[in-house]
Amino acid sequence: MSKQSTRIIHGTMMRVANIGVLMIGSSCYGKSETALHLISRGHKLISDDAVQLQHHHNTIIASAPHPMCQKIHLRDIGLIDTSDHFTEKRIIENACLELVIELCDQHQRPDNSLRPKIHDIEYLGVQLPLICFSMKTYCPPAIKLETLVKQFKLSTLTRKLTQPDL
């Protein structure tokens, strides 16, 4: 029996600090609003509300399953075409999925530690890092998420540089 090679999931896919980030979480948790704020800070949208994942050489490539998913879906406002609001192109066709961030309430987090706990999640047979991200914060969630992604990028780079050559 062959593995599934494509899947569509509920979430928002962005490229933040050149890292492919999938935001997942229940409806009304702020994925689209966080995406809009990240876009206003110069990061790129791949897809909002639905994300197509495709297995490709032991990686996951994320893209929009439909052109409507390349617009931001905001409650009480409707669909937002970012090209109407920003001078730079803020939408890209796809990105390699490198990090999954689950938006959650503070009480849903396993603990209250200052450091993020990195768990694993599997999509299409590929293990990916998963971080639970509390939306209950005094800092704007997009700025906090952007900082988390940059910190993840730095720690990943540090691990690669400090691993001995085999």
Phi and psi restraints in degrees (value plus and minus 20) as a CYANA .aco file:
   2 SER   PHI    -104.9   -64.9
   2 SER   PSI     131.8   171.8
   3 LYS   PHI     -94.3   -54.3
   3 LYS   PSI     131.8   171.8
   4 GLN   PHI     -87.1   -47.1
   4 GLN   PSI     116.5   156.5
   5 SER   PHI    -127.5   -87.5
   5 SER   PSI     -31.2     8.8
   6 THR   PHI    -159.5  -119.5
   6 THR   PSI     123.6   163.6
   7 ARG   PHI    -171.5  -131.5
   7 ARG   PSI     122.4   162.4
   8 ILE   PHI    -129.3   -89.3
   8 ILE   PSI     109.7   149.7
   9 ILE   PHI    -147.6  -107.6
   9 ILE   PSI     141.8   181.8
  10 HIS   PHI    -102.0   -62.0
  10 HIS   PSI     105.4   145.4
  11 GLY   PHI     146.7   186.7
  11 GLY   PSI    -194.5  -154.5
  12 THR   PHI    -151.0  -111.0
  12 THR   PSI     107.9   147.9
  13 MET   PHI    -129.4   -89.4
  13 MET   PSI     110.1   150.1
  14 MET   PHI    -153.5  -113.5
  14 MET   PSI     141.3   181.3
  15 ARG   PHI    -131.0   -91.0
  15 ARG   PSI      90.7   130.7
  16 VAL   PHI    -134.5   -94.5
  16 VAL   PSI     101.3   141.3
  17 ALA   PHI      33.0    73.0
  17 ALA   PSI      19.1    59.1
  18 ASN   PHI      43.3    83.3
  18 ASN   PSI       3.0    43.0
  19 ILE   PHI    -134.1   -94.1
  19 ILE   PSI     111.7   151.7
  20 GLY   PHI     -96.2   -56.2
  20 GLY   PSI      93.9   133.9
  21 VAL   PHI    -140.3  -100.3
  21 VAL   PSI     105.7   145.7
  22 LEU   PHI    -123.4   -83.4
  22 LEU   PSI     100.1   140.1
  23 MET   PHI    -115.5   -75.5
  23 MET   PSI     105.5   145.5
  24 ILE   PHI    -142.7  -102.7
  24 ILE   PSI     147.0   187.0
  25 GLY   PHI     130.2   170.2
  25 GLY   PSI     150.0   190.0
  26 SER   PHI     -81.9   -41.9
  26 SER   PSI     140.2   180.2
  27 SER   PHI     -79.0   -39.0
  27 SER   PSI     127.6   167.6
  28 CYS   PHI      51.2    91.2
  28 CYS   PSI      -2.4    37.6
  29 TYR   PHI    -110.7   -70.7
  29 TYR   PSI     -26.5    13.5
  30 GLY   PHI      84.1   124.1
  30 GLY   PSI      -1.1    38.9
  31 LYS   PHI     -82.3   -42.3
  31 LYS   PSI     -68.7   -28.7
  32 SER   PHI     -88.2   -48.2
  32 SER   PSI     -61.2   -21.2
  33 GLU   PHI     -84.7   -44.7
  33 GLU   PSI     -61.1   -21.1
  34 THR   PHI     -84.2   -44.2
  34 THR   PSI     -60.8   -20.8
  35 ALA   PHI     -81.0   -41.0
  35 ALA   PSI     -64.4   -24.4
  36 LEU   PHI     -80.0   -40.0
  36 LEU   PSI     -63.1   -23.1
  37 HIS   PHI     -85.3   -45.3
  37 HIS   PSI     -61.5   -21.5
  38 LEU   PHI     -83.3   -43.3
  38 LEU   PSI     -60.7   -20.7
  39 ILE   PHI     -81.3   -41.3
  39 ILE   PSI     -61.3   -21.3
  40 SER   PHI     -84.9   -44.9
  40 SER   PSI     -39.3     0.7
  41 ARG   PHI    -114.7   -74.7
  41 ARG   PSI     -12.2    27.8
  42 GLY   PHI      79.7   119.7
  42 GLY   PSI     -20.2    19.8
  43 HIS   PHI    -103.4   -63.4
  43 HIS   PSI     146.9   186.9
  44 LYS   PHI    -130.1   -90.1
  44 LYS   PSI     119.9   159.9
  45 LEU   PHI    -113.2   -73.2
  45 LEU   PSI     116.5   156.5
  46 ILE   PHI    -123.8   -83.8
  46 ILE   PSI     -69.4   -29.4
  47 SER   PHI    -180.6  -140.6
  47 SER   PSI     123.7   163.7
  48 ASP   PHI    -141.7  -101.7
  48 ASP   PSI     119.7   159.7
  49 ASP   PHI      63.0   103.0
  49 ASP   PSI     -63.8   -23.8
  50 ALA   PHI    -157.7  -117.7
  50 ALA   PSI     118.5   158.5
  51 VAL   PHI    -150.4  -110.4
  51 VAL   PSI     111.0   151.0
  52 GLN   PHI    -113.0   -73.0
  52 GLN   PSI     105.8   145.8
  53 LEU   PHI    -127.3   -87.3
  53 LEU   PSI     116.4   156.4
  54 GLN   PHI    -153.0  -113.0
  54 GLN   PSI     108.0   148.0
  55 HIS   PHI     -93.3   -53.3
  55 HIS   PSI     108.5   148.5
  56 HIS   PHI    -167.5  -127.5
  56 HIS   PSI      86.9   126.9
  57 HIS   PHI      31.3    71.3
  57 HIS   PSI      32.9    72.9
  58 ASN   PHI      43.0    83.0
  58 ASN   PSI       2.6    42.6
  59 THR   PHI    -149.0  -109.0
  59 THR   PSI     150.7   190.7
  60 ILE   PHI    -136.3   -96.3
  60 ILE   PSI     104.6   144.6
  61 ILE   PHI    -122.0   -82.0
  61 ILE   PSI     105.7   145.7
  62 ALA   PHI    -125.5   -85.5
  62 ALA   PSI     120.1   160.1
  63 SER   PHI    -171.1  -131.1
  63 SER   PSI     155.5   195.5
  64 ALA   PHI    -105.0   -65.0
  64 ALA   PSI     109.3   149.3
  65 PRO   PHI     -94.4   -54.4
  65 PRO   PSI     -34.9     5.1
  66 HIS   PHI    -174.8  -134.8
  66 HIS   PSI     127.1   167.1
  67 PRO   PHI     -75.8   -35.8
  67 PRO   PSI     -49.6    -9.6
  68 MET   PHI     -83.5   -43.5
  68 MET   PSI     -43.6    -3.6
  69 CYS   PHI     -96.8   -56.8
  69 CYS   PSI     -26.7    13.3
  70 GLN   PHI    -112.1   -72.1
  70 GLN   PSI      -5.2    34.8
  71 LYS   PHI    -136.9   -96.9
  71 LYS   PSI     133.5   173.5
  72 ILE   PHI    -104.0   -64.0
  72 ILE   PSI     111.9   151.9
  73 HIS   PHI    -118.9   -78.9
  73 HIS   PSI      82.3   122.3
  74 LEU   PHI    -130.2   -90.2
  74 LEU   PSI     106.4   146.4
  75 ARG   PHI     -81.1   -41.1
  75 ARG   PSI     123.8   163.8
  76 ASP   PHI      51.0    91.0
  76 ASP   PSI     -24.2    15.8
  77 ILE   PHI    -142.8  -102.8
  77 ILE   PSI     -67.9   -27.9
  78 GLY   PHI      94.4   134.4
  78 GLY   PSI    -174.3  -134.3
  79 LEU   PHI    -103.0   -63.0
  79 LEU   PSI     112.4   152.4
  80 ILE   PHI    -133.8   -93.8
  80 ILE   PSI     100.3   140.3
  81 ASP   PHI    -109.1   -69.1
  81 ASP   PSI      92.9   132.9
  82 THR   PHI     -82.5   -42.5
  82 THR   PSI     -44.9    -4.9
  83 SER   PHI     -87.2   -47.2
  83 SER   PSI     -39.8     0.2
  84 ASP   PHI     -98.5   -58.5
  84 ASP   PSI     -36.5     3.5
  85 HIS   PHI    -136.2   -96.2
  85 HIS   PSI     -37.9     2.1
  86 PHE   PHI    -149.8  -109.8
  86 PHE   PSI     124.1   164.1
  87 THR   PHI     -95.9   -55.9
  87 THR   PSI     -55.0   -15.0
  88 GLU   PHI    -103.1   -63.1
  88 GLU   PSI     135.2   175.2
  89 LYS   PHI     -89.6   -49.6
  89 LYS   PSI     103.2   143.2
  90 ARG   PHI    -133.6   -93.6
  90 ARG   PSI     -12.2    27.8
  91 ILE   PHI    -139.7   -99.7
  91 ILE   PSI     114.4   154.4
  92 ILE   PHI    -143.0  -103.0
  92 ILE   PSI     138.5   178.5
  93 GLU   PHI     -89.9   -49.9
  93 GLU   PSI     -62.3   -22.3
  94 ASN   PHI    -180.2  -140.2
  94 ASN   PSI     150.7   190.7
  95 ALA   PHI    -177.9  -137.9
  95 ALA   PSI     133.5   173.5
  96 CYS   PHI     -94.7   -54.7
  96 CYS   PSI     106.9   146.9
  97 LEU   PHI     -95.6   -55.6
  97 LEU   PSI     100.8   140.8
  98 GLU   PHI    -139.1   -99.1
  98 GLU   PSI     -42.1    -2.1
  99 LEU   PHI    -170.2  -130.2
  99 LEU   PSI     115.0   155.0
 100 VAL   PHI    -131.0   -91.0
 100 VAL   PSI     108.6   148.6
 101 ILE   PHI    -138.6   -98.6
 101 ILE   PSI     100.0   140.0
 102 GLU   PHI    -115.5   -75.5
 102 GLU   PSI      97.3   137.3
 103 LEU   PHI     -97.6   -57.6
 103 LEU   PSI     109.9   149.9
 104 CYS   PHI    -169.7  -129.7
 104 CYS   PSI     148.5   188.5
 105 ASP   PHI     -94.9   -54.9
 105 ASP   PSI     137.0   177.0
 106 GLN   PHI     -76.0   -36.0
 106 GLN   PSI     -60.7   -20.7
 107 HIS   PHI     -90.9   -50.9
 107 HIS   PSI     -32.8     7.2
 108 GLN   PHI    -105.2   -65.2
 108 GLN   PSI     -35.3     4.7
 109 ARG   PHI     -89.2   -49.2
 109 ARG   PSI     125.0   165.0
 110 PRO   PHI     -81.9   -41.9
 110 PRO   PSI     -51.6   -11.6
 111 ASP   PHI    -173.0  -133.0
 111 ASP   PSI    -199.0  -159.0
 112 ASN   PHI    -128.6   -88.6
 112 ASN   PSI       4.5    44.5
 113 SER   PHI     -86.2   -46.2
 113 SER   PSI     137.8   177.8
 114 LEU   PHI     -96.4   -56.4
 114 LEU   PSI     -48.0    -8.0
 115 ARG   PHI    -110.7   -70.7
 115 ARG   PSI     121.7   161.7
 116 PRO   PHI     -89.8   -49.8
 116 PRO   PSI     121.0   161.0
 117 LYS   PHI    -112.3   -72.3
 117 LYS   PSI     103.9   143.9
 118 ILE   PHI    -118.7   -78.7
 118 ILE   PSI     100.6   140.6
 119 HIS   PHI    -130.2   -90.2
 119 HIS   PSI    -199.9  -159.9
 120 ASP   PHI    -133.1   -93.1
 120 ASP   PSI     128.2   168.2
 121 ILE   PHI    -157.2  -117.2
 121 ILE   PSI     125.9   165.9
 122 GLU   PHI    -133.8   -93.8
 122 GLU   PSI     109.2   149.2
 123 TYR   PHI    -146.5  -106.5
 123 TYR   PSI     106.1   146.1
 124 LEU   PHI      32.2    72.2
 124 LEU   PSI      16.7    56.7
 125 GLY   PHI      63.1   103.1
 125 GLY   PSI     -15.7    24.3
 126 VAL   PHI    -130.1   -90.1
 126 VAL   PSI     106.4   146.4
 127 GLN   PHI    -100.0   -60.0
 127 GLN   PSI     112.3   152.3
 128 LEU   PHI    -150.8  -110.8
 128 LEU   PSI     130.9   170.9
 129 PRO   PHI     -91.2   -51.2
 129 PRO   PSI     119.0   159.0
 130 LEU   PHI    -145.3  -105.3
 130 LEU   PSI     110.0   150.0
 131 ILE   PHI    -144.1  -104.1
 131 ILE   PSI     109.1   149.1
 132 CYS   PHI    -101.0   -61.0
 132 CYS   PSI     107.0   147.0
 133 PHE   PHI    -140.1  -100.1
 133 PHE   PSI      97.5   137.5
 134 SER   PHI     -95.5   -55.5
 134 SER   PSI     108.1   148.1
 135 MET   PHI    -106.6   -66.6
 135 MET   PSI     -28.9    11.1
 136 LYS   PHI    -105.0   -65.0
 136 LYS   PSI      77.9   117.9
 137 THR   PHI    -172.7  -132.7
 137 THR   PSI     134.6   174.6
 138 TYR   PHI    -105.1   -65.1
 138 TYR   PSI     -44.4    -4.4
 139 CYS   PHI    -100.6   -60.6
 139 CYS   PSI     120.4   160.4
 140 PRO   PHI     -74.7   -34.7
 140 PRO   PSI     110.2   150.2
 141 PRO   PHI     -74.2   -34.2
 141 PRO   PSI     -57.2   -17.2
 142 ALA   PHI     -84.7   -44.7
 142 ALA   PSI     -60.0   -20.0
 143 ILE   PHI     -87.5   -47.5
 143 ILE   PSI     -61.7   -21.7
 144 LYS   PHI     -85.2   -45.2
 144 LYS   PSI     -61.9   -21.9
 145 LEU   PHI     -85.8   -45.8
 145 LEU   PSI     -62.3   -22.3
 146 GLU   PHI     -79.6   -39.6
 146 GLU   PSI     -62.9   -22.9
 147 THR   PHI     -84.5   -44.5
 147 THR   PSI     -61.2   -21.2
 148 LEU   PHI     -80.5   -40.5
 148 LEU   PSI     -65.4   -25.4
 149 VAL   PHI     -84.1   -44.1
 149 VAL   PSI     -63.6   -23.6
 150 LYS   PHI     -82.8   -42.8
 150 LYS   PSI     -59.6   -19.6
 151 GLN   PHI     -86.0   -46.0
 151 GLN   PSI     -60.5   -20.5
 152 PHE   PHI     -80.9   -40.9
 152 PHE   PSI     -63.9   -23.9
 153 LYS   PHI     -81.4   -41.4
 153 LYS   PSI     -65.3   -25.3
 154 LEU   PHI     -84.1   -44.1
 154 LEU   PSI     -63.5   -23.5
 155 SER   PHI     -88.1   -48.1
 155 SER   PSI     -54.7   -14.7
 156 THR   PHI     -86.4   -46.4
 156 THR   PSI     -63.9   -23.9
 157 LEU   PHI     -83.5   -43.5
 157 LEU   PSI     -63.1   -23.1
 158 THR   PHI     -80.6   -40.6
 158 THR   PSI     -63.6   -23.6
 159 ARG   PHI     -81.5   -41.5
 159 ARG   PSI     -62.0   -22.0
 160 LYS   PHI     -84.7   -44.7
 160 LYS   PSI     -59.7   -19.7
 161 LEU   PHI     -93.1   -53.1
 161 LEU   PSI     -47.5    -7.5
 162 THR   PHI    -116.1   -76.1
 162 THR   PSI     -25.1    14.9
 163 GLN   PHI     -94.2   -54.2
 163 GLN   PSI     114.7   154.7
 164 PRO   PHI     -90.1   -50.1
 164 PRO   PSI     127.5   167.5
 165 ASP   PHI     -90.2   -50.2
 165 ASP   PSI     116.8   156.8
